Amino acid sequence: MPALMTPPQAQTQAPIPVPPRVITTKDTMYLKDALSWELIAFKKFHFYAQQVSDPQIKQVLEKTGQMHQRHYQKLLTHLQVDNNKAMATLPRPQQNQ
């Protein structure tokens, strides 16, 4: 007769209502890629805006470059997290001994 498996002990901790602002290594890699893409786009649009003589095209290129610059700045704010502090606020699982 196979041995009966005992069910895991009931979880005694309440779920975390709001996830902590912690950035994983994978998140950081994605953010670095996105930052790189936005920076390249910003630089290209700025360069192209300097090369054209038509004021309407120049304005559209500058406006698009500024949009990519805003995206870059927004992404930077996501990297300004103190992971150690955020992790310290998490409840620690109890060790059964």
ABEGO torsion letter per residue (X at the ends): XBBBBBBBBBBABBBBABBBBBBBAAAAAAAAAAAAAAAAAAAAAAAAAAABABAAAAAAAAAAAAAAAAAAAAAAAAABBBAAAAAAABBBBBBBX
